[in-house]
């Protein structure tokens, strides 16, 4: 029995090694990606969370704040200041619904629409730095999205 206990302890030790943690691999990859993007986003006048907002708006202009928050997994307390800063930068406008003033829609301004062409080089930078093919990036993105969805469903 002592050898089984030793094997279990070794297995537990291996499971608790930092380098064996998926959460740490995802977290540290996210940090590395944010560092890679920072100088590019600085040139656009955007923070990383603002960049994510703009990506969502370039896909679908005019969502309600609640829809945008759901799409980005951000609560209104986090999203509202981001939107105010983007509005102050001239990239978006917040428009209250005539029938229900609690409903606020977010629209790209002309400057916000023009920013899209300048931002097009950001993903290419990740592609180059990762040394992955476009197909590998697509497959990896899908796998991470599936993992996220499974974890969210379990939570």
C-alpha positions in Angstrom: 0.0 0.0 0.0 2.8 2.5 0.6 3.9 2.3 -3.0 0.3 3.2 -4.1 0.3 6.1 -1.7 3.6 7.2 -3.2 2.2 6.9 -6.7 -0.9 8.9 -5.7 1.3 11.6 -4.2 3.5 11.8 -7.3 0.3 12.0 -9.5 -1.1 14.8 -7.2 2.2 16.6 -7.3 2.3 16.4 -11.1 -1.3 17.6 -11.4 -0.4 20.6 -9.2 2.7 21.7 -11.2 2.2 25.2 -12.6 3.3 24.2 -16.1 0.7 21.4 -16.2 -2.2 23.9 -15.6 -4.3 24.7 -18.6 -5.6 27.8 -16.7 -2.0 29.1 -16.5 -1.3 28.3 -20.1 -4.4 30.2 -21.2 -3.7 33.1 -18.8 -0.1 33.5 -19.7 -0.9 33.3 -23.5 -3.5 36.0 -23.0 -0.9 38.2 -21.2 1.6 37.6 -24.0 -1.0 38.4 -26.6 -1.9 41.6 -24.8 1.7 42.7 -24.7 2.1 41.9 -28.4 -1.0 44.0 -29.3 -0.2 46.9 -27.0 2.1 48.9 -29.3 -0.3 48.4 -32.2 -3.4 49.4 -30.2 -1.5 52.4 -28.8 -1.1 53.6 -32.4 -4.9 53.2 -32.8 -5.6 55.0 -29.5 -7.3 52.0 -28.1 -6.9 49.8 -25.0 -7.3 46.0 -25.4 -10.9 46.0 -24.0 -11.7 49.0 -26.3 -10.3 47.0 -29.2 -12.7 44.1 -28.4 -15.6 46.5 -28.3 -14.7 47.9 -31.7 -14.3 44.4 -33.1 -17.8 43.6 -31.9 -19.2 46.8 -33.4 -17.5 46.3 -36.7 -19.3 43.0 -36.9 -22.7 44.4 -35.9 -23.2 48.1 -35.6 -26.0 49.5 -33.3 -26.4 46.9 -30.6 -27.9 47.8 -27.2 -25.4 48.1 -24.4 -26.8 44.9 -22.8 -26.3 43.0 -26.0 -22.8 44.2 -26.4 -22.0 43.3 -22.8 -23.3 39.8 -23.3 -21.3 39.4 -26.5 -18.1 40.5 -24.8 -18.9 38.9 -21.4 -18.6 42.3 -19.7 -21.0 43.7 -17.1 -22.4 47.2 -17.6 -20.2 48.6 -14.8 -17.1 47.6 -16.9 -18.6 48.4 -20.3 -20.1 51.8 -19.6 -16.8 53.5 -18.9 -15.2 51.9 -21.9 -18.0 53.2 -24.1 -17.8 56.7 -22.6 -14.0 56.8 -23.5 -14.7 55.5 -27.0 -17.4 58.2 -27.4 -15.0 60.8 -26.1 -12.4 59.6 -28.7 -15.1 60.1 -31.4 -15.3 56.4 -32.4 -18.9 55.6 -31.1 -22.1 57.4 -30.2 -24.5 56.3 -27.6 -28.2 56.8 -28.6 -31.1 56.3 -26.3 -34.1 54.5 -27.6 -37.1 56.9 -28.2 -39.6 54.4 -26.7 -37.5 53.3 -23.7 -34.8 55.6 -22.6 -33.2 52.8 -20.5 -32.2 51.1 -23.8 -29.0 52.6 -25.2 -27.7 51.6 -28.6 -24.1 51.9 -29.6 -23.3 53.1 -33.1 -20.0 53.6 -34.9 -19.2 57.1 -36.0 -17.5 57.8 -39.3 -14.2 57.8 -37.5 -15.0 54.5 -35.8 -15.7 52.9 -39.2 -12.5 54.3 -40.7 -10.5 52.9 -37.8 -11.4 49.4 -39.0 -9.0 49.6 -42.0 -6.1 50.7 -39.7 -6.9 47.9 -37.2 -6.7 45.2 -40.0 -3.0 44.7 -39.3 -3.4 43.7 -35.7 -4.5 40.1 -36.4 -1.7 39.8 -39.0 0.8 40.6 -36.3 -0.4 37.7 -34.1 -0.3 35.4 -37.1 3.4 36.4 -37.7 4.4 36.2 -34.0 2.7 32.8 -33.4 4.4 31.2 -36.5 1.1 29.4 -37.1 -0.7 29.1 -40.4 -4.1 30.8 -40.7 -5.7 27.3 -40.5 -3.9 26.5 -37.3 -5.1 29.8 -35.8 -8.7 29.1 -36.8 -8.5 25.6 -35.4 -6.9 26.8 -32.1 -9.5 29.6 -31.8 -12.4 27.1 -32.2 -10.8 24.7 -29.6 -10.5 27.5 -27.1 -14.0 28.7 -27.8 -15.4 25.1 -27.3 -13.4 24.9 -24.0 -14.9 28.3 -22.9 -18.4 27.1 -23.7 -18.0 23.9 -21.8 -16.6 25.6 -18.8 -19.4 28.2 -18.9 -22.0 25.5 -19.1 -20.5 23.7 -16.1 -20.3 26.8 -14.0 
